[in-house]
Amino acid sequence: MDKRKTGILIKEARTKKNYTQSELGDLLGVTNKAVSRWENGESFPDVGVLENLSSILDIRIQDIVTGETESDNEEVITELVRFSKLQQLEKNRKFLGYIFAFLTLFCCCIAGFACFGSLAMLCANDSGAVYIILMTITMLLSVYGCVSQDKGAFQPDRKHGRHMCYISIISVVWCVLVTWIFMLLISNGIMPFGMKLTSVGPFIDWQLMVIFIINIGILFVELYRNVKRSADIHWGYIVSVSAVYLTVLYGDMLHRLTAVDEFYQILTVRTLVVLAELIVSLLLVNCLERKKYSGADKE
């Protein structure tokens, strides 16, 4: 079975019938993006639509399955059974991807409410360690969510996904810069914007909450697009998770500030931990995707 050959066959038959991708998709009950993926050789039509696709485009089912106009029935049956199993495994993998993406959003919300809402369960002295453990779990969930996609985490949708990636990066940079710059100014006896010392903490806390809300929004929108519109979860999803946990770790630190020297030490450690987990997660996604696609090429 060759997805590229099948894609070329579908495209030629669709063009001959003078259908657009949207029109063919409407007739089959799928999106135009799904049709585009078939024709580009990125995915294969679901077994359930093969009969309708064959009827609409006037091409034999066995030709769609093999991607060739000359094929015997025995070959078709073998390929169809094999691909039905592969397609079911793919559906299961994608469903798990949805679940893991949802759990990622859920964990981020729990961490945020625990920090900014001061939930009692995470108000112990070792709350930083609890948040870091929760962040590690969330990162692993987001990595699986990215790897479970069709196109891959590093190929976001041009019109939407890339903008989300840029916003995620800006959020991380802004979170780090605001916190560090304000604290460095204060330690040198400079009050930013003429503020009173008692106003600096709430101001930084407000900035962190805004960044938290923005990135929770990104995670929610991307999860919605993934489930409802079959849009791939991209690497910006992982960056947004990092931004969320930066705000949580920084916010928790502000709420427990006792001494400036201790604050800088904790600030440095938490910043490095989040950035290190972000880099490791992105590298892990890259390695897993290469392994996945190299295995697919061999098949």
N, C-alpha and C positions, 0 to 999 in steps of 0.2 A: 504494500500500500504506500503510495507516494502522495502526500498532501499537495505538493506543488503541481503535479500532473492533474490531480483532481481539481485544483483551483483554476488552472488554465482551461480545463474542459468546461467547468461551470461558467466561467467568464465568457468564453466563446459562444456557448449556448444562450446565455442571457443576452449578449449583444445581438445575436442573430434574431432573437425574439423582440428586440427593441425595448427591453425592460431596463429601468434604472435599478441600482442596488436597493433603493428604498421601496420601489414597487415590488420587486421580487421578495424582499423581506416582509412586506405587508401580506402578500399572498401566502407566505409560509408561516406567518405569525412570529417572525423573528425580527431583530433590529437590522438596519442597514450596515451597522458595524460588524455584525455577525457574518453577513454576506461578504463584506470586504475582507474579513479574516479568512474565510474559505478561499476566496479568489487569490489572496496573497500567500496561500499555503501555510498560514499560521495556525489554523485549526481545521477540523473536519466536521462536516454537517452531522448533527445528531442522527442516530439511527432512526429515530421516530419521524424525521422529516424526509427521509430518503425517497419514500413512495411518492409524496406530493411533489418533491423536487424533480423527480423523474417525469412525472406526468406534466408538470408545468413547462419544463424545458425540452420535453420530448427526447430525452436521452435515457438509456437503459440503466437500471440500478447497478448492474454489474460494471458498467462503464464508469459510473460515479465512484464505486468502491475501489476499483483498480486504477482509475485515471487513464484507462486506455479503451479504445473503441473495439478492440479485438481481445476477448478474454473468455475462457471457458467457465461453465457453471461451477465446476468443482473448485476452481481457484477462488471464485467469488464467495462461495459458502465458507471456505476456510478463512478467507480474509475478513468476512463479515462477522463470524463468530469471534475471531481474534480481536477485532476492533471493538466489538460490543463490550468485551471484558475490559479492554483498555479504557474505553470511554466511561464505563462505570467507575473504574478506579480514579479516573480524572475528576469525575463529578464528586466522588467522596473526598478527594484531596482539596478541591475548591471549597466544598462545604466546610471542611475543617479550617480552611483559610478564613472563611467568613466568621466562624466561631472564635478563632484566635484574634482576629481583628476586633471583634466585639469585646472580648476579654481585655484586650489592650486598652480600649477606651474606658471600660469599666474600672480597671485598676488605676488609671490616671485620675478618674473622677474621685475614687475613694481616697487616693493620696492627697488630692487637692482639698477635699472636704475635711480630711483629717488635719491638714495644716492650717488652712485659712478659716475652717470652721471649728478648730480646736476640739476634735473628737477625743474623748477620754482614753480610748483604746491605744492611741499613739502619742500620748502626752507624757510618757515616761522619759527619764533622762537619756535613754539610749534610742530615742526616736529616730535620730539620724541613721543609725544602723538598720532600723526597720524600713525606713524609706529606701535605703540603698538596696536592700534585699528585694523589696517590692519592685524597684526600678529594674533590677537584673531580670526578674521574672517577666516583667512587662516587655523588656527589650527582646527577650527570647520569643515571646508571643508575636511581637511585631515582625521579627525576622521571618518566622514561619509564614505569617500573613503575606509578606512580600514575595517569598520564594514560591508560594502556591499559585502565583498568577501565570497567565499565558505569555505575555510579552516580556515580562521581567521588570524588576524594580527600578532599573536604571534607564527605562524608556517611557517616561511619563507622557501623558497626553499633552500635546503642544499648547492647546488652547486653555487648558485648566490646570493640569497637573504641575507644569513647570512653575506657574505662578504660586501654587501652594508650596512648592519646594523652596522658592525664593523667600516667601514669607516666613517659612520655618527657620531658614538660615538666619534671616534678619532678627527673628525672635531670640535665637540663641545668643547671637552677638550682642544684641541690645541688652539682654538680661545680664550678661557678664559685664559689659562695659558700665552700665548704670550702677550696678552694685559696687564694682571695684573703684570706679572714679569717685563716687560719693564718699566711700569709706576712706580713700586716700586723701581727699580734700579735708575731711573732718579730722583725720589724724594729724594733719599739718595746720590745724587751727583755722581752716577756711570753711565758712558756711555757704554752701551752694545757694545761689539766688537770694542771698540775704536771709535765709531761713533761720529760725531758732533751732537749737539742738534737738529740742523735743519734737520738732516737726519733721526732721529728716527721716526717722524710722518709719512713721506712717506714710511718708511720700514714697519711699522705696517699696514699702509693702503694697501700696496702691499700684505702682508700676508692675510689680510682680504679678498681682492679681489680674491686671489687664492682659499681660503676656500669657498667663495661664488660660484665661477665658478664650483668647484668640486661638490658641493651639488646641484647646478642647473642641472649639468650633471646627478647626481644620480636620481633626480626627473624625468628628461626627459626619462632616460633609463627605469625606473620602470613603467612610464606611457605607454611607447611603449610596454613593455613586457605584461602589463596588457591588453592592447587593442588588440595587434596582436597575442600574444601567450597565452592569458588567464591566465597569472601568477598573483597570488594574491598580492595585495598591502600590505606590512607588516609594522610593527612598526618603522622600520628604515626610512620609508617615513616621519613620524612625526618628528623623530630626525633630519633629513636633513632640514626640515622646520625650526626647532629651530636654527640649525647652520646658515641657511641663514639669519634669523632675528637677530641673534647675530652679524653677520658681518655688517648688515645694521645699527643696533643701535650703535655699536661701531664706525663704520665709520662716521656716522652722528655726533657722539660726538667729534671725532678727528677734524672734519672740523669746529667745533664751539668752540674749546678749548680756554678758556680765562684765567682761574685761576686753579691752581693745586688742591686746596681744593674743589672747585666746581666740578672739574673733577672726583675726587674720589667718591663724593656723587652720582653723576649721574651714574658713572660706576657701583657702588654697586646696585643702584635701578634697572638699566636696566638688569644687570646680574640676579638678583633675580626674576625679572618679567618673563624673558624668561625661566629660569629653572622651575619656579612655573607653568607656562603654559604648559611646556613640561610634567611635572609630572602629572598634572591634566588631560591632554589630554590622556596620556597612561592609567591612571586609568579609565577614561571615556570609552575608547575603551574596556578595560577589563570587565567593568560592563555591557556594551551594548552587548558584545559578549556572556557573561554568560546568559544574559536574552534571547538573540536570540536562543541559543542552548538549553536552558532549555525549551523554548516554542516549539522548533522543536521536542524534545524528547517526550513531552506530546502528540503531534500530532501522 
